[in-house]
């Protein structure tokens, strides 16, 4: 495992480091990205947040996370969150989460406390991390008195820089490109 001060390390197909940096914006400096891989310090937690919408006053309705160490899933966390807002129909279609499902969910403080214990001290990773981290940080500040660490990796930014042979960089498109079954995700 490679350890250094950098958040991102680009490696060749043999996992030999060839470029390292601390900002995803510098990914554009890497010209030849074929057959390259990203090495992430272990362990890390991949998260996905579902909400009632994209506005500041929208609510978190699900927190899903997996803990990964040495390319193996070592833990899973999933919580539906009670909310007093009707989930818009377009969000139900997008997420599959219904008002009936969240009626039996955890209160937000409990869900955040459990997530915090699950992920404490680990790097967080998300696809379009700006969205997930902004909601998570706002809610953790409000309910736990502390935000999320400022060390999240954004797989969307990484994919845009490295994966050039796809029409877009949505999770479904990338999963198809790499032959990953995402049914039920």
C-alpha positions as CSV (number, residue, x, y, z in Angstrom):
1,X,0.0,0.0,0.0
2,X,1.3,3.4,-0.9
3,X,1.2,6.0,1.8
4,X,2.2,9.6,1.5
5,X,0.8,13.1,2.0
6,X,-1.1,13.1,-1.3
7,X,-4.8,12.4,-1.6
8,X,-4.6,11.0,-5.1
9,X,-2.1,8.8,-6.6
10,X,-2.2,7.7,-10.3
11,X,-0.5,4.5,-11.1
12,X,0.4,2.4,-14.1
13,X,-1.1,-1.0,-14.6
14,X,1.5,-2.5,-12.2
15,X,0.4,0.0,-9.4
16,X,3.7,1.8,-9.7
17,X,3.1,5.5,-8.9
18,X,3.6,7.8,-11.8
19,X,1.8,11.0,-10.7
20,X,0.5,12.2,-7.3
21,X,-1.3,15.4,-6.2
22,X,-3.7,16.8,-3.7
23,X,-6.4,18.2,-5.9
24,X,-8.7,16.6,-8.4
25,X,-8.4,19.8,-10.5
26,X,-4.8,18.8,-11.3
27,X,-6.0,15.6,-12.9
28,X,-6.3,17.5,-16.1
29,X,-2.5,17.8,-16.0
30,X,-2.3,14.1,-16.7
31,X,-2.2,13.7,-20.4
32,X,-2.1,9.9,-21.0
33,X,-4.7,8.2,-18.8
34,X,-5.1,4.9,-20.6
35,X,-4.4,1.8,-18.4
36,X,-4.0,4.0,-15.3
37,X,-5.5,3.3,-11.9
38,X,-6.1,5.3,-8.8
39,X,-4.7,4.0,-5.5
40,X,-6.7,5.2,-2.4
41,X,-5.4,4.9,1.1
42,X,-7.2,2.1,3.1
43,X,-9.6,1.8,4.7
44,X,-12.1,4.2,3.1
45,X,-15.9,4.6,3.1
46,X,-18.0,5.0,0.0
47,X,-21.2,6.8,0.7
48,X,-24.5,7.7,-1.1
49,X,-27.1,10.1,0.3
50,X,-30.6,10.2,-0.9
51,X,-32.7,13.4,-0.3
52,X,-36.2,14.8,-0.9
53,X,-34.6,17.1,-3.5
54,X,-31.6,19.3,-4.2
55,X,-32.5,22.5,-2.2
56,X,-31.1,23.5,1.1
57,X,-34.4,22.9,2.9
58,X,-34.7,19.3,1.5
59,X,-34.2,16.4,3.8
60,X,-31.9,13.4,3.9
61,X,-34.1,10.2,3.5
62,X,-31.3,7.6,3.3
63,X,-27.7,7.2,4.2
64,X,-25.9,4.2,2.6
65,X,-22.3,3.4,3.0
66,X,-19.8,0.6,2.6
67,X,-16.4,0.3,4.3
68,X,-13.6,-0.9,2.1
69,X,-10.2,-2.2,3.1
70,X,-7.7,-3.8,0.7
71,X,-10.4,-3.9,-2.1
72,X,-12.7,-5.9,0.2
73,X,-16.0,-4.7,1.6
74,X,-15.6,-5.0,5.4
75,X,-18.8,-3.3,6.5
76,X,-22.1,-2.0,5.4
77,X,-24.4,0.7,6.7
78,X,-27.8,1.6,5.4
79,X,-30.4,3.7,7.2
80,X,-33.8,5.1,6.0
81,X,-34.5,8.4,7.8
82,X,-37.9,9.5,9.1
83,X,-39.0,12.7,7.6
84,X,-42.1,14.9,8.0
85,X,-42.1,16.0,4.4
86,X,-43.9,14.3,1.6
87,X,-41.4,12.8,-0.8
88,X,-42.0,14.2,-4.3
89,X,-43.1,11.6,-6.9
90,X,-40.0,12.3,-9.1
91,X,-37.7,11.4,-6.1
92,X,-39.7,8.2,-5.4
93,X,-39.2,7.3,-9.1
94,X,-35.5,8.1,-8.9
95,X,-34.7,6.5,-5.6
96,X,-37.4,3.9,-5.1
97,X,-37.9,5.3,-1.5
98,X,-41.5,5.9,-0.5
99,X,-43.2,7.8,2.3
100,X,-44.2,4.4,3.8
101,X,-40.6,3.3,3.9
102,X,-39.3,6.4,5.7
103,X,-42.2,6.3,8.2
104,X,-40.4,3.4,9.9
105,X,-37.0,5.0,9.5
106,X,-34.5,6.2,12.1
107,X,-34.5,9.7,13.4
108,X,-31.8,11.8,11.8
109,X,-29.6,12.2,14.9
110,X,-29.5,8.4,15.5
111,X,-28.7,7.7,11.9
112,X,-25.9,10.3,11.8
113,X,-24.4,9.0,15.1
114,X,-24.3,5.4,13.8
115,X,-22.8,6.6,10.4
116,X,-20.2,8.7,12.3
117,X,-19.1,5.7,14.3
118,X,-19.1,3.5,11.2
119,X,-16.9,6.0,9.2
120,X,-14.8,7.7,11.9
121,X,-11.2,8.4,10.9
122,X,-11.6,7.1,7.3
123,X,-11.5,8.9,4.0
124,X,-15.0,9.3,2.5
125,X,-15.7,8.8,-1.2
126,X,-18.8,9.6,-3.2
127,X,-19.9,10.1,-6.8
128,X,-20.6,13.8,-7.1
129,X,-19.3,14.3,-3.6
130,X,-20.1,18.0,-3.5
131,X,-23.8,17.1,-3.3
132,X,-23.5,14.3,-0.7
133,X,-20.9,16.1,1.4
134,X,-22.8,19.4,1.6
135,X,-26.0,17.6,2.8
136,X,-24.1,15.4,5.2
137,X,-22.0,18.3,6.6
138,X,-25.0,20.5,7.1
139,X,-26.9,17.8,9.0
140,X,-23.9,16.7,11.0
141,X,-23.2,20.3,12.1
142,X,-26.8,20.7,13.1
143,X,-27.4,17.4,14.9
144,X,-23.9,16.4,16.1
145,X,-22.1,19.7,16.4
146,X,-19.4,18.7,14.0
147,X,-19.1,18.4,10.2
148,X,-17.6,15.8,7.9
149,X,-13.8,15.7,7.4
150,X,-12.6,17.7,4.4
151,X,-10.9,14.7,2.7
152,X,-13.6,13.3,0.5
153,X,-12.7,11.9,-2.9
154,X,-15.1,12.6,-5.7
155,X,-15.3,9.6,-8.1
156,X,-17.2,11.8,-10.6
157,X,-14.2,14.1,-11.0
158,X,-11.9,11.2,-11.2
159,X,-14.0,9.5,-13.9
160,X,-14.3,12.7,-16.0
161,X,-10.5,13.0,-16.0
162,X,-9.7,9.3,-16.7
163,X,-12.6,7.6,-18.4
164,X,-12.9,9.1,-21.9
165,X,-14.8,6.5,-23.9
166,X,-18.3,7.0,-22.4
167,X,-21.1,9.4,-23.4
168,X,-21.5,10.7,-19.8
169,X,-20.1,9.9,-16.3
170,X,-23.3,8.8,-14.5
171,X,-22.9,5.8,-12.2
172,X,-25.0,3.6,-14.4
173,X,-23.0,4.4,-17.5
174,X,-19.7,3.8,-15.7
175,X,-20.9,0.5,-14.2
176,X,-21.9,-0.7,-17.6
177,X,-18.5,0.4,-19.1
178,X,-16.6,-1.6,-16.4
179,X,-19.0,-4.6,-16.4
180,X,-20.3,-4.0,-12.8
181,X,-23.7,-5.2,-11.9
182,X,-25.6,-2.4,-10.2
183,X,-29.0,-3.9,-10.1
184,X,-30.6,-3.2,-6.8
185,X,-28.2,-0.3,-6.1
